[in-house]
Amino acid sequence: MQSILDGQRAAFMAELPVTLDARRDRLNRAIAMLMSNQQRFCAALSDDFGHRSQEQSLLTDIAASIAPLRHALKHLDRWSRPEKKPVLFPLGLLGGRARVEYQPKGVVGIIAPWNFPVNLVMSPLAGVLAAGNRAMVKTSEFTPRVAALFEEVGAQYFDASEVAFVSGGADVGKAFAALPFDHLLFTGATGIGRHILHAAADNLTPVTLELGGKSPVILGRSADFARATERVVIGKMLNAGQICLAPDYLLVPADREDEAVAGLQAAASALYPTLLANPDYTAIINDRHHERLTGWIDDARAKGAEVIVVNPANEDFAASNSRKLPLHIIRGATDAMTVMQEEIFGPILPIRTYDTIDGAIAEVNRRDRPLALYHFGTDAGERRRVLDRTISGGVTLDDVVFHVSQEELPFGGIGPSGMGAYHGEAGFRTFSHARSIYQQPRLDVAKLAGLKPPYGTTTRRSIARQIRG
């Protein structure tokens, strides 16, 4: 890996400046790679998951990867223009000029997770390549077929000095994070993110962490519960809940909890009338995660929760060798239960109740700051209070997850849910160095400003003028 990095950095330095045409060419090749191999990627995704909906893979991993690449192509000229900046008085009047130019950083490392193993490689690559960088990508060991396909087709579209894919387990990931990249992007669990940050610190590598957390949904009293619960179910059961932005727990008014539960059950039953043979419903990624989720359900039940299994066809999951898991609604969820302590990452939805909106806000605020927050309702004052009194990476109002698909919205977390952001122009800025450039006029500014010794009256006047503002 060090050899690949050395080769990429040498090629990068030899290429400077990286022209816009070269960047467009790489973005176009990335699009062509996906377009030409979309069915192969979908098949690899399904093999890795045990079953994954082809339509879902096309939506979330192929189309959702092509969109940011095309967006970068469309806006590259604007993003890359130097930005003129005002010059302090009186230097501007005397001919001083200031600007910011955006330079590529060099070689960017990307550590991708298993839940969207195509999109979470290609979406950041849009910003990385648009900014003029080279890239090394560490794919997830939990999706080995996707990883192998990236190594095969990536080599057909990119020289190893431009974009290189490496695979392997935790030992490879640890060594990858310790490489002296010019920037490192990690998407994954908060606990692993801490190790990534430590590894990068020795090289002073700037890091963007896209993590997760317990993203809450607040159903306001003014919400249309039938519509809101359907949208929550769509977001919760997409990819079987294996989404960093999935609704993690639901906050509902205490006197409307029954209505919310009924809405969730009705929506899940209508969207997925069967599960085991349903091609639209994705399996849990592996046995370890399936056992983790079923263990957390057992833990909640043992600690007094009412567990509602939404299984409209009364299918026998225990007799199946499938890792598919129906939606489990956890009523009476308490802090003692693991489902309220850890990010769930699966089709389990705990419900908590509140009496006032301030109570719901307090529930959110006593936990780590989440990657996302969701609010449903028509009460503008309540909504403003929720937005003003909570802090989260991003927000979708009257739905869930959708803010991630808006390319001109920065996507990122805060605190334990992440640091930094990318997507669209924010991604271009993240993977660029904002280089400040000041040009001095021909006049002897140092003399005019009293900066030349011996200091005297001119110096004192200059000081007084600056202090007065």
ChimeraX attribute file (.defattr): number of C-alpha atoms within 10 A of each C-alpha:
attribute: neighborCount
match mode: 1-to-1
recipient: residues
	/A:1	14
	/A:2	12
	/A:3	8
	/A:4	17
	/A:5	22
	/A:6	15
	/A:7	15
	/A:8	25
	/A:9	22
	/A:10	14
	/A:11	16
	/A:12	21
	/A:13	11
	/A:14	10
	/A:15	12
	/A:16	12
	/A:17	11
	/A:18	17
	/A:19	10
	/A:20	16
	/A:21	9
	/A:22	14
	/A:23	21
	/A:24	20
	/A:25	14
	/A:26	24
	/A:27	25
	/A:28	16
	/A:29	17
	/A:30	23
	/A:31	22
	/A:32	14
	/A:33	18
	/A:34	21
	/A:35	13
	/A:36	11
	/A:37	14
	/A:38	17
	/A:39	15
	/A:40	14
	/A:41	24
	/A:42	22
	/A:43	17
	/A:44	21
	/A:45	28
	/A:46	21
	/A:47	16
	/A:48	20
	/A:49	22
	/A:50	16
	/A:51	23
	/A:52	24
	/A:53	21
	/A:54	19
	/A:55	13
	/A:56	18
	/A:57	24
	/A:58	16
	/A:59	13
	/A:60	18
	/A:61	25
	/A:62	25
	/A:63	17
	/A:64	18
	/A:65	24
	/A:66	23
	/A:67	17
	/A:68	26
	/A:69	26
	/A:70	17
	/A:71	17
	/A:72	28
	/A:73	19
	/A:74	12
	/A:75	13
	/A:76	20
	/A:77	11
	/A:78	10
	/A:79	18
	/A:80	19
	/A:81	11
	/A:82	16
	/A:83	13
	/A:84	12
	/A:85	13
	/A:86	11
	/A:87	16
	/A:88	11
	/A:89	11
	/A:90	11
	/A:91	16
	/A:92	14
	/A:93	11
	/A:94	14
	/A:95	13
	/A:96	19
	/A:97	18
	/A:98	16
	/A:99	16
	/A:100	16
	/A:101	16
	/A:102	20
	/A:103	20
	/A:104	26
	/A:105	20
	/A:106	24
	/A:107	29
	/A:108	28
	/A:109	26
	/A:110	27
	/A:111	22
	/A:112	23
	/A:113	21
	/A:114	22
	/A:115	23
	/A:116	20
	/A:117	21
	/A:118	25
	/A:119	22
	/A:120	22
	/A:121	22
	/A:122	26
	/A:123	23
	/A:124	23
	/A:125	31
	/A:126	29
	/A:127	28
	/A:128	31
	/A:129	26
	/A:130	33
	/A:131	29
	/A:132	29
	/A:133	26
	/A:134	26
	/A:135	26
	/A:136	25
	/A:137	24
	/A:138	24
	/A:139	28
	/A:140	23
	/A:141	18
	/A:142	18
	/A:143	23
	/A:144	19
	/A:145	20
	/A:146	25
	/A:147	26
	/A:148	16
	/A:149	16
	/A:150	24
	/A:151	17
	/A:152	12
	/A:153	15
	/A:154	19
	/A:155	15
	/A:156	12
	/A:157	17
	/A:158	15
	/A:159	11
	/A:160	18
	/A:161	19
	/A:162	21
	/A:163	24
	/A:164	22
	/A:165	23
	/A:166	19
	/A:167	19
	/A:168	14
	/A:169	12
	/A:170	11
	/A:171	8
	/A:172	15
	/A:173	18
	/A:174	15
	/A:175	12
	/A:176	25
	/A:177	25
	/A:178	19
	/A:179	18
	/A:180	22
	/A:181	26
	/A:182	21
	/A:183	23
	/A:184	27
	/A:185	23
	/A:186	23
	/A:187	21
	/A:188	19
	/A:189	19
	/A:190	19
	/A:191	10
	/A:192	13
	/A:193	21
	/A:194	12
	/A:195	13
	/A:196	22
	/A:197	20
	/A:198	13
	/A:199	19
	/A:200	21
	/A:201	15
	/A:202	11
	/A:203	14
	/A:204	14
	/A:205	19
	/A:206	18
	/A:207	22
	/A:208	23
	/A:209	27
	/A:210	26
	/A:211	25
	/A:212	28
	/A:213	26
	/A:214	27
	/A:215	29
	/A:216	25
	/A:217	28
	/A:218	29
	/A:219	26
	/A:220	22
	/A:221	18
	/A:222	12
	/A:223	17
	/A:224	14
	/A:225	22
	/A:226	15
	/A:227	15
	/A:228	24
	/A:229	26
	/A:230	21
	/A:231	17
	/A:232	25
	/A:233	25
	/A:234	21
	/A:235	22
	/A:236	27
	/A:237	25
	/A:238	19
	/A:239	27
	/A:240	24
	/A:241	27
	/A:242	22
	/A:243	20
	/A:244	26
	/A:245	26
	/A:246	34
	/A:247	32
	/A:248	30
	/A:249	24
	/A:250	23
	/A:251	24
	/A:252	26
	/A:253	21
	/A:254	12
	/A:255	12
	/A:256	14
	/A:257	18
	/A:258	13
	/A:259	15
	/A:260	22
	/A:261	19
	/A:262	13
	/A:263	20
	/A:264	26
	/A:265	22
	/A:266	19
	/A:267	22
	/A:268	23
	/A:269	18
	/A:270	12
	/A:271	15
	/A:272	21
	/A:273	15
	/A:274	19
	/A:275	23
	/A:276	21
	/A:277	11
	/A:278	13
	/A:279	15
	/A:280	18
	/A:281	24
	/A:282	27
	/A:283	25
	/A:284	27
	/A:285	26
	/A:286	14
	/A:287	11
	/A:288	9
	/A:289	14
	/A:290	17
	/A:291	13
	/A:292	13
	/A:293	21
	/A:294	15
	/A:295	14
	/A:296	19
	/A:297	21
	/A:298	15
	/A:299	16
	/A:300	24
	/A:301	17
	/A:302	11
	/A:303	15
	/A:304	13
	/A:305	19
	/A:306	16
	/A:307	19
	/A:308	15
	/A:309	15
	/A:310	20
	/A:311	20
	/A:312	16
	/A:313	12
	/A:314	11
	/A:315	14
	/A:316	9
	/A:317	15
	/A:318	8
	/A:319	7
	/A:320	10
	/A:321	8
	/A:322	15
	/A:323	21
	/A:324	23
	/A:325	25
	/A:326	24
	/A:327	25
	/A:328	20
	/A:329	24
	/A:330	24
	/A:331	21
	/A:332	17
	/A:333	24
	/A:334	18
	/A:335	8
	/A:336	11
	/A:337	21
	/A:338	19
	/A:339	24
	/A:340	21
	/A:341	13
	/A:342	12
	/A:343	20
	/A:344	27
	/A:345	24
	/A:346	30
	/A:347	25
	/A:348	28
	/A:349	28
	/A:350	24
	/A:351	22
	/A:352	21
	/A:353	21
	/A:354	20
	/A:355	11
	/A:356	14
	/A:357	20
	/A:358	14
	/A:359	14
	/A:360	23
	/A:361	18
	/A:362	14
	/A:363	15
	/A:364	24
	/A:365	15
	/A:366	8
	/A:367	12
	/A:368	16
	/A:369	23
	/A:370	29
	/A:371	28
	/A:372	31
	/A:373	28
	/A:374	23
	/A:375	23
	/A:376	23
	/A:377	18
	/A:378	14
	/A:379	12
	/A:380	10
	/A:381	9
	/A:382	17
	/A:383	18
	/A:384	10
	/A:385	13
	/A:386	20
	/A:387	16
	/A:388	9
	/A:389	13
	/A:390	14
	/A:391	20
	/A:392	22
	/A:393	23
	/A:394	21
	/A:395	21
	/A:396	16
	/A:397	16
	/A:398	20
	/A:399	20
	/A:400	27
	/A:401	24
	/A:402	13
	/A:403	18
	/A:404	18
	/A:405	14
	/A:406	12
	/A:407	19
	/A:408	16
	/A:409	17
	/A:410	19
	/A:411	22
	/A:412	23
	/A:413	25
	/A:414	22
	/A:415	17
	/A:416	20
	/A:417	26
	/A:418	25
	/A:419	15
	/A:420	20
	/A:421	21
	/A:422	25
	/A:423	26
	/A:424	26
	/A:425	22
	/A:426	19
	/A:427	26
	/A:428	26
	/A:429	22
	/A:430	23
	/A:431	31
	/A:432	24
	/A:433	16
	/A:434	17
	/A:435	11
	/A:436	13
	/A:437	14
	/A:438	12
	/A:439	10
	/A:440	15
	/A:441	14
	/A:442	9
	/A:443	12
	/A:444	10
	/A:445	16
	/A:446	11
	/A:447	13
	/A:448	12
	/A:449	16
	/A:450	18
	/A:451	15
	/A:452	14
	/A:453	9
	/A:454	7
	/A:455	11
	/A:456	11
	/A:457	9
	/A:458	15
	/A:459	19
	/A:460	13
	/A:461	13
	/A:462	15
	/A:463	15
	/A:464	11
	/A:465	10
	/A:466	10
	/A:467	8
	/A:468	7
	/A:469	7
